[in-house]
Each structure stands twice: as structure tokens, then as C-alpha cells.
């Protein structure tokens, strides 16, 4: 356990540094979108491209990994919406609560953390889950969030907005280009490859620092009180129920003869044990959900994940 904590500590320490920098005013709030833009549009796409280009195409197109992960994501979304929607929490808030329960922080935290723990071969399954979460899980939850608006075109507008968001998100395109480069055995010219490598190396530290700053900003800008019963159970479901569900589904799939390797299942379980994705807070704000509740779920899951994720690694590796 101590050896695992020695590896995971720097990742969570960088999140704490970003949180404290924003809380103390060392990092001005107007600078946070700039950091987020650098990670989202430059550093992270370069990192994902490099992982995609260096990963065998068969690992990037693994239907067993995608199938198990999609099934568990749908169960998490459906169960969270069913159990949390009530007179106070409508479709909009229930849907985004479900999204943080099913969407781990794979892009900003999971890929660099698992590569450090398990090696570069863990990037393939991780990239598959990123695509699933951005294309399927996010689109489903955004569509469900529009049911509050009833009317005649709520769901249709939500789906159009979801597909528009996917089309303008650089991460799926960087993954697709990396997969194409892997399939064609294409190598970037030396100077271009060096530039991409430098940006990719910056992705992990800046992204983790930015996660902390975004969490602090969300907490500082949200003044309304949110009862603990509205966010603590969802955070615990993310850290405990989600990985257990993935482990159970993956084990059952292997018993039924699905070609899912034990290593891929380990990667999937550890990804599910990650805290909630911080970018869900931005989506919640955009679609008018209770961002205070979403931010608290992300904050609690990130804080508790330092121990829960480390424990999961110790148990599985």
C-alpha cells in the first residue's frame, strides 16, 4: 500500500496545489480558463495522439472492453437517476448527478496515472473508455437533462447540442488521428514529433493542477447550501459502486467466454475507481443544472480517491 501511495501521491498533490493556489488567490480566477484551454486544446490532445499512435490498433478497437464499459455506464446512469430524482432534484440535476457518477476523470488523471502504475499498454483500454464516455455517456445524460424542459423539442435539441459538442471536442479527433497513425504505422517528422512530445509531457502536471483550480473556483462561486445527502452518496457510488460493478460485469463476461483479458479488466476497474471528471462541472453550468451539487460531488470524490483509489490499486496489482 505504501509503494502505491508513493506513486499516486504526486498526482493528488498537484490537484491540491491547484486547489490551494485558486483558494488563496495566487492563481487568479480569470486565468483558470486559460489553463483549461491549454490542456484541452493543446497538451491533452498531443498526449492522447501519442498514446494512440504507439498503441496497437487492435487494442484501440477492442469490442470486449467497450461492451463491458458501456454496459456498466448505462447501469450507473439509470440507477443514479432512478434513486436521486425527487421533488427537489429534477431531470436536469439527476442527469448531471448520474454523469459524475459514471464518468471518471480518465483524460486528465487516469491515462497518466495508469501509465505510471501499469505501463504504456494500459493506454489502449483507457482511450476506449474516453471515447465511450464522451460519445455515449455524456450524450445520454445531456439528453436526459432536457426532459425537464418537456415541450416539443427538448430531447432533440439536447442531442444536437451533444453531437455538436463532440464534433468540436479535440480529444476524440486526437484519438482518431492517433489510431489512424497506428494503423498506417505513420511517424511524424522529427521536429513536429518533438513539438508534440513537449506538449504531451506538459499535459499531466498542468491538467492535474487545473483540476484543483476548477474545483476551488466552483466551490468559491457557489454560495447556496447543498444538503450532504444530495452529493455524498453519489460521490461514494462513483468510488465504490462503479468499480465493483465493472469488476462484476467483467468477471461475468470472462466466464461467458468474452475475450476480455485480465489485464484489460484490471485497467477498467481502476479507471472506474477514479474520481469524477471535472469537466462535468462545466457541462452542468452550460445546461443550467445545480453546479454547486455537481462541484461538491467532484470535490468529495477527488479528496476521497487518494485513499480509495490507492487501495484499489493495492488490491488489484
The 8 nearest C-alpha neighbors of each residue, nearest first, counted from 0:
[[1, 3, 2, 313, 4, 310, 309, 312],
 [2, 0, 4, 3, 5, 6, 313, 309],
 [1, 3, 5, 0, 4, 6, 313, 7],
 [4, 2, 0, 6, 5, 1, 309, 7],
 [5, 3, 7, 1, 6, 2, 8, 309],
 [4, 6, 2, 3, 8, 7, 1, 9],
 [7, 5, 3, 4, 8, 2, 9, 116],
 [6, 8, 4, 10, 9, 5, 3, 11],
 [7, 9, 11, 10, 4, 5, 6, 12],
 [10, 8, 12, 11, 7, 13, 6, 5],
 [11, 9, 13, 12, 8, 7, 14, 207],
 [10, 12, 14, 13, 8, 9, 15, 305],
 [13, 11, 9, 15, 14, 10, 8, 16],
 [12, 14, 16, 208, 15, 11, 10, 207],
 [15, 13, 211, 208, 11, 207, 17, 12],
 [14, 16, 18, 12, 13, 17, 211, 19],
 [17, 15, 13, 19, 18, 14, 20, 12],
 [18, 16, 208, 211, 212, 20, 14, 15],
 [17, 19, 211, 212, 15, 215, 21, 16],
 [18, 20, 22, 16, 21, 17, 23, 15],
 [21, 19, 25, 17, 26, 23, 18, 22],
 [20, 22, 26, 24, 212, 18, 19, 23],
 [21, 23, 19, 24, 20, 215, 18, 216],
 [24, 22, 20, 21, 25, 19, 26, 18],
 [23, 25, 21, 26, 22, 27, 20, 28],
 [26, 24, 20, 23, 21, 27, 22, 19],
 [25, 27, 21, 24, 20, 28, 30, 31],
 [28, 26, 30, 29, 24, 25, 21, 31],
 [27, 29, 30, 31, 26, 21, 216, 24],
 [30, 28, 27, 31, 32, 33, 26, 34],
 [31, 29, 28, 33, 27, 32, 34, 26],
 [30, 32, 34, 33, 28, 29, 35, 212],
 [33, 31, 35, 34, 30, 36, 29, 28],
 [34, 32, 36, 31, 30, 35, 37, 29],
 [33, 35, 37, 31, 36, 32, 38, 209],
 [34, 36, 32, 38, 33, 37, 39, 31],
 [35, 37, 33, 39, 34, 38, 40, 32],
 [38, 36, 34, 41, 35, 40, 39, 33],
 [37, 39, 42, 35, 43, 36, 41, 40],
 [40, 38, 36, 37, 43, 35, 41, 42],
 [39, 41, 37, 36, 38, 169, 44, 42],
 [42, 40, 37, 38, 44, 43, 39, 45],
 [41, 43, 202, 198, 38, 199, 45, 44],
 [42, 44, 46, 202, 38, 45, 39, 41],
 [45, 43, 47, 173, 170, 46, 42, 41],
 [44, 46, 199, 48, 42, 43, 47, 195],
 [45, 47, 199, 43, 49, 44, 48, 50],
 [48, 46, 44, 50, 49, 45, 174, 51],
 [49, 47, 177, 45, 51, 173, 174, 46],
 [50, 48, 52, 46, 51, 47, 53, 45],
 [49, 51, 47, 53, 48, 52, 54, 46],
 [52, 50, 177, 48, 178, 54, 49, 53],
 [51, 53, 177, 181, 49, 180, 50, 178],
 [52, 54, 50, 51, 49, 181, 55, 177],
 [53, 55, 51, 52, 50, 123, 56, 181],
 [56, 54, 57, 58, 181, 53, 59, 182],
 [55, 57, 59, 58, 182, 181, 178, 54],
 [58, 56, 60, 55, 59, 61, 54, 123],
 [59, 57, 123, 61, 56, 60, 55, 124],
 [58, 60, 56, 123, 57, 61, 127, 124],
 [61, 59, 57, 58, 62, 56, 127, 65],
 [60, 62, 58, 63, 64, 59, 57, 65],
 [63, 61, 65, 64, 66, 60, 67, 258],
 [64, 62, 66, 65, 61, 259, 67, 258],
 [65, 63, 62, 67, 66, 61, 68, 259],
 [64, 66, 62, 68, 63, 67, 69, 127],
 [65, 67, 63, 69, 68, 64, 62, 70],
 [68, 66, 70, 64, 69, 65, 249, 63],
 [67, 69, 65, 71, 70, 66, 72, 64],
 [70, 68, 72, 66, 71, 67, 65, 73],
 [71, 69, 73, 67, 68, 72, 66, 74],
 [70, 72, 74, 68, 73, 69, 245, 75],
 [73, 71, 69, 75, 74, 70, 101, 68],
 [72, 74, 76, 70, 71, 75, 77, 69],
 [73, 75, 71, 77, 72, 76, 78, 70],
 [76, 74, 72, 78, 73, 77, 101, 79],
 [77, 75, 97, 73, 79, 74, 78, 80],
 [76, 78, 74, 80, 79, 75, 73, 81],
 [77, 79, 81, 75, 80, 76, 74, 82],
 [80, 78, 97, 82, 76, 81, 77, 83],
 [79, 81, 93, 77, 83, 78, 82, 84],
 [82, 80, 78, 79, 83, 84, 77, 93],
 [81, 83, 79, 80, 78, 84, 85, 77],
 [84, 82, 80, 81, 79, 93, 85, 88],
 [83, 85, 88, 93, 89, 80, 81, 82],
 [86, 84, 88, 87, 83, 89, 82, 93],
 [85, 87, 88, 89, 84, 83, 90, 93],
 [88, 86, 85, 89, 84, 92, 83, 229],
 [89, 87, 84, 85, 92, 86, 93, 90],
 [90, 88, 91, 84, 92, 93, 85, 87],
 [89, 91, 93, 144, 147, 92, 94, 146],
 [92, 90, 144, 94, 89, 93, 288, 147],
 [91, 93, 288, 95, 94, 89, 90, 88],
 [94, 92, 96, 90, 80, 84, 91, 95],
 [95, 93, 97, 140, 144, 91, 96, 92],
 [96, 94, 98, 97, 92, 93, 99, 283],
 [95, 97, 93, 94, 99, 98, 92, 100],
 [98, 96, 76, 100, 94, 79, 95, 99],
 [97, 99, 95, 101, 100, 96, 102, 140],
 [98, 100, 275, 102, 96, 101, 97, 95],
 [99, 101, 237, 97, 98, 102, 233, 96],
 [100, 102, 98, 72, 99, 75, 97, 76],
 [101, 103, 99, 98, 276, 275, 100, 132],
 [104, 102, 275, 276, 273, 105, 274, 271],
 [103, 105, 276, 275, 108, 106, 274, 107],
 [104, 106, 109, 103, 108, 107, 110, 129],
 [107, 105, 108, 104, 109, 110, 129, 43],
 [106, 108, 206, 105, 104, 109, 207, 203],
 [109, 107, 105, 104, 106, 110, 112, 111],
 [108, 110, 105, 112, 111, 113, 106, 104],
 [109, 111, 113, 112, 105, 108, 106, 114],
 [112, 110, 114, 113, 109, 108, 115, 203],
 [113, 111, 109, 115, 114, 110, 108, 116],
 [114, 112, 116, 115, 110, 117, 111, 109],
 [113, 115, 118, 119, 111, 117, 116, 112],
 [114, 116, 112, 113, 118, 117, 111, 6],
 [115, 117, 113, 114, 118, 112, 6, 3],
 [118, 116, 114, 113, 115, 121, 119, 120],
 [117, 119, 114, 120, 115, 121, 116, 113],
 [118, 120, 114, 121, 122, 117, 50, 115],
 [119, 121, 122, 118, 123, 54, 114, 117],
 [122, 120, 119, 123, 114, 118, 124, 117],
 [121, 123, 125, 120, 119, 124, 126, 110],
 [122, 124, 59, 58, 126, 125, 121, 54],
 [125, 123, 127, 126, 122, 121, 263, 128],
 [126, 124, 122, 128, 127, 123, 110, 129],
 [125, 127, 129, 123, 128, 124, 122, 130],
 [128, 126, 124, 130, 125, 129, 59, 65],
 [129, 127, 131, 125, 130, 126, 132, 124],
 [130, 128, 126, 132, 131, 127, 133, 125],
 [129, 131, 133, 127, 128, 132, 134, 126],
 [132, 130, 128, 135, 134, 129, 133, 127],
 [133, 131, 136, 129, 130, 135, 134, 137],
 [132, 134, 130, 137, 131, 135, 129, 136],
 [133, 135, 131, 132, 130, 138, 137, 136],
 [136, 134, 138, 131, 132, 137, 133, 139],
 [137, 135, 132, 139, 138, 140, 133, 134],
 [138, 136, 140, 133, 139, 135, 132, 141],
 [137, 139, 141, 161, 135, 136, 140, 134],
 [140, 138, 142, 136, 137, 141, 135, 143],
 [141, 139, 143, 94, 137, 142, 138, 144],
 [140, 142, 144, 138, 143, 139, 157, 137],
 [141, 143, 157, 139, 154, 140, 144, 145],
 [144, 142, 140, 145, 141, 146, 94, 139],
 [145, 143, 91, 141, 94, 90, 142, 146],
 [144, 146, 153, 147, 143, 142, 148, 154],
 [145, 147, 149, 148, 143, 144, 90, 153],
 [148, 146, 145, 90, 149, 91, 144, 89],
 [147, 149, 146, 145, 153, 150, 144, 154],
 [150, 148, 146, 147, 153, 151, 145, 152],
 [151, 149, 148, 152, 153, 146, 147, 154],
 [150, 152, 153, 149, 154, 155, 148, 156],
 [151, 153, 155, 154, 150, 156, 149, 157],
 [154, 152, 145, 156, 155, 148, 149, 151],
 [153, 155, 157, 142, 156, 145, 152, 158],
 [154, 156, 158, 152, 157, 153, 159, 142],
 [157, 155, 159, 153, 158, 154, 152, 160],
 [158, 156, 154, 142, 160, 155, 159, 161],
 [159, 157, 161, 155, 160, 156, 142, 154],
 [160, 158, 156, 162, 161, 157, 163, 155],
 [159, 161, 163, 157, 158, 162, 164, 156],
 [160, 162, 158, 164, 138, 159, 163, 157],
 [161, 163, 165, 159, 164, 160, 166, 158],
 [164, 162, 160, 166, 161, 165, 159, 167],
 [163, 165, 161, 167, 162, 166, 160, 168],
 [166, 164, 162, 168, 163, 167, 161, 134],
 [165, 167, 163, 164, 168, 162, 169, 171],
 [166, 168, 164, 165, 169, 163, 162, 172],
 [169, 167, 165, 170, 166, 164, 171, 172],
 [170, 168, 172, 171, 173, 167, 40, 44],
 [169, 171, 173, 44, 172, 168, 174, 47],
 [172, 170, 174, 173, 169, 175, 130, 168],
 [171, 173, 175, 169, 174, 170, 176, 168],
 [174, 172, 48, 176, 170, 44, 175, 171],
 [173, 175, 177, 171, 172, 48, 176, 47],
 [176, 174, 172, 178, 177, 173, 171, 179],
 [177, 175, 179, 173, 178, 174, 172, 180],
 [176, 178, 52, 51, 48, 180, 174, 179],
 [177, 179, 181, 175, 51, 176, 180, 52],
 [180, 178, 176, 182, 181, 177, 183, 175],
 [179, 181, 185, 177, 183, 52, 178, 182],
 [180, 182, 52, 178, 184, 179, 183, 56],
 [181, 183, 179, 180, 184, 56, 178, 55],
 [182, 184, 180, 185, 181, 179, 178, 186],
 [185, 183, 181, 180, 182, 186, 52, 179],
 [184, 186, 180, 183, 181, 187, 182, 52],
 [187, 185, 188, 184, 180, 192, 52, 189],
 [186, 188, 192, 191, 189, 185, 190, 180],
 [189, 187, 191, 190, 192, 186, 193, 185],
 [188, 190, 192, 191, 193, 187, 186, 194],
 [191, 189, 193, 192, 188, 194, 187, 195],
 [192, 190, 194, 193, 188, 189, 195, 187],
 [191, 193, 195, 189, 187, 190, 194, 188],
 [194, 192, 196, 190, 191, 195, 189, 197],
 [193, 195, 191, 197, 196, 192, 190, 198],
 [194, 196, 192, 198, 193, 197, 45, 199],
 [195, 197, 199, 193, 194, 198, 192, 200],
 [198, 196, 200, 194, 199, 195, 193, 201],
 [197, 199, 42, 201, 195, 200, 196, 45],
 [198, 200, 46, 196, 45, 42, 202, 201],
 [201, 199, 197, 198, 202, 196, 203, 46],
 [200, 202, 198, 199, 203, 204, 42, 205],
 [203, 201, 42, 43, 199, 200, 205, 206],
 [202, 204, 206, 205, 201, 207, 111, 107],
 [205, 203, 207, 206, 202, 201, 208, 13],
 [206, 204, 208, 207, 202, 203, 209, 201],
 [205, 207, 209, 203, 208, 107, 204, 202],
 [206, 208, 14, 210, 204, 209, 205, 13],
 [209, 207, 17, 14, 205, 13, 211, 206],
 [208, 210, 212, 206, 207, 211, 17, 205],
 [211, 209, 207, 213, 208, 212, 14, 206],
 [210, 212, 18, 17, 14, 214, 209, 208],
 [211, 213, 18, 17, 209, 215, 21, 214],
 [214, 212, 216, 210, 215, 211, 209, 217],
 [215, 213, 211, 217, 212, 216, 210, 298],
 [214, 216, 212, 218, 18, 213, 217, 22],
 [217, 215, 213, 219, 218, 214, 220, 212],
 [216, 218, 214, 220, 215, 219, 294, 213],
 [217, 219, 215, 216, 221, 220, 214, 294],
 [220, 218, 216, 217, 221, 215, 222, 22],
 [221, 219, 217, 218, 216, 222, 291, 215],
 [220, 222, 218, 291, 219, 223, 217, 290],
 [223, 221, 220, 224, 219, 218, 291, 225],
 [224, 222, 221, 225, 291, 220, 292, 289],
 [223, 225, 222, 226, 291, 221, 292, 227],
 [224, 226, 292, 227, 223, 229, 291, 230],
 [227, 225, 228, 229, 224, 230, 292, 231],
 [226, 228, 229, 230, 231, 225, 232, 295],
 [229, 227, 226, 230, 231, 232, 225, 233],
 [230, 228, 227, 226, 231, 225, 232, 292],
 [229, 231, 296, 233, 227, 228, 232, 292],
 [230, 232, 234, 233, 227, 228, 235, 229],
 [233, 231, 235, 234, 230, 236, 228, 229],
 [232, 234, 236, 230, 235, 231, 100, 237],
 [235, 233, 300, 296, 231, 237, 236, 232],
 [234, 236, 232, 238, 237, 233, 239, 231],
 [237, 235, 240, 233, 239, 234, 238, 232],
 [236, 238, 100, 234, 241, 235, 239, 240],
 [237, 239, 272, 235, 236, 241, 240, 274],
 [240, 238, 236, 241, 237, 235, 242, 243],
 [241, 239, 236, 243, 242, 244, 237, 238],
 [240, 242, 244, 237, 243, 271, 239, 236],
 [243, 241, 271, 268, 245, 272, 244, 240],
 [244, 242, 246, 240, 245, 241, 247, 239],
 [243, 245, 247, 241, 242, 246, 240, 248],
 [246, 244, 242, 248, 247, 243, 268, 249],
 [245, 247, 243, 249, 244, 248, 268, 250],
 [248, 246, 244, 250, 245, 249, 243, 251],
 [249, 247, 245, 251, 250, 246, 244, 252],
 [248, 250, 252, 246, 251, 247, 245, 67],
 [249, 251, 253, 247, 252, 248, 246, 254],
 [252, 250, 254, 248, 249, 253, 247, 255],
 [251, 253, 249, 255, 257, 254, 250, 248],
 [254, 252, 257, 256, 250, 255, 251, 259],
 [253, 255, 251, 252, 256, 250, 257, 249],
 [256, 254, 252, 253, 257, 251, 250, 258],
 [255, 257, 253, 254, 258, 252, 259, 251],
 [256, 258, 253, 252, 259, 255, 63, 254],
 [259, 257, 256, 63, 260, 253, 252, 64],
 [258, 260, 63, 257, 253, 64, 263, 261],
 [259, 261, 263, 262, 264, 258, 253, 265],
 [262, 260, 264, 263, 265, 259, 253, 266],
 [261, 263, 265, 260, 264, 266, 121, 259],
 [264, 262, 266, 260, 265, 261, 267, 124],
 [263, 265, 267, 261, 266, 262, 268, 249],
 [266, 264, 262, 268, 263, 267, 261, 269],
 [265, 267, 263, 269, 264, 268, 270, 262],
 [268, 266, 264, 270, 265, 269, 271, 263],
 [269, 267, 242, 271, 265, 270, 266, 245],
 [270, 268, 272, 266, 271, 267, 265, 273],
 [269, 271, 267, 272, 273, 268, 266, 109],
 [270, 272, 242, 268, 269, 273, 241, 103],
 [273, 271, 269, 238, 242, 270, 308, 268],
 [274, 272, 270, 103, 271, 104, 308, 304],
 [275, 273, 300, 301, 103, 304, 104, 238],
 [274, 276, 103, 99, 297, 104, 102, 277],
 [277, 275, 104, 103, 278, 102, 279, 99],
 [276, 278, 279, 280, 275, 210, 297, 104],
 [277, 279, 280, 281, 276, 282, 104, 210],
 [280, 278, 282, 281, 277, 276, 283, 99],
 [281, 279, 283, 278, 282, 277, 294, 293],
 [280, 282, 284, 278, 279, 283, 285, 277],
 [283, 281, 279, 285, 284, 280, 286, 278],
 [284, 282, 288, 280, 286, 285, 281, 290],
 [283, 285, 281, 287, 282, 286, 290, 288],
 [284, 286, 282, 283, 287, 281, 288, 280],
 [287, 285, 283, 284, 288, 282, 91, 144],
 [286, 288, 284, 285, 283, 289, 290, 91],
 [289, 287, 283, 92, 290, 91, 286, 284],
 [290, 288, 291, 292, 92, 293, 287, 283],
 [289, 291, 293, 292, 283, 288, 284, 294],
 [290, 292, 294, 289, 221, 293, 295, 218],
 [291, 293, 295, 290, 294, 289, 230, 225],
 [292, 294, 290, 296, 295, 291, 280, 96],
 [295, 293, 297, 291, 296, 292, 290, 280],
 [294, 296, 298, 292, 297, 293, 299, 291],
 [297, 295, 234, 293, 230, 299, 294, 298],
 [296, 298, 294, 275, 300, 295, 299, 301],
 [297, 299, 295, 301, 296, 300, 294, 302],
 [300, 298, 302, 296, 301, 297, 295, 303],
 [299, 301, 274, 234, 297, 303, 302, 298],
 [302, 300, 274, 304, 298, 299, 303, 297],
 [303, 301, 299, 300, 304, 305, 298, 274],
 [302, 304, 300, 305, 301, 306, 299, 307],
 [305, 303, 307, 308, 301, 306, 302, 300],
 [304, 306, 303, 308, 307, 302, 309, 11],
 [305, 307, 309, 304, 308, 303, 310, 4],
 [308, 306, 304, 310, 309, 305, 311, 303],
 [309, 307, 311, 304, 310, 306, 272, 305],
 [308, 310, 312, 306, 311, 307, 3, 4],
 [309, 311, 313, 307, 308, 312, 306, 314],
 [312, 310, 308, 314, 309, 313, 315, 307],
 [313, 311, 309, 315, 310, 314, 316, 308],
 [312, 314, 310, 311, 0, 316, 315, 309],
 [315, 313, 311, 312, 316, 310, 309, 0],
 [314, 316, 312, 313, 311, 265, 269, 310],
 [315, 313, 312, 314, 265, 311, 117, 116]]
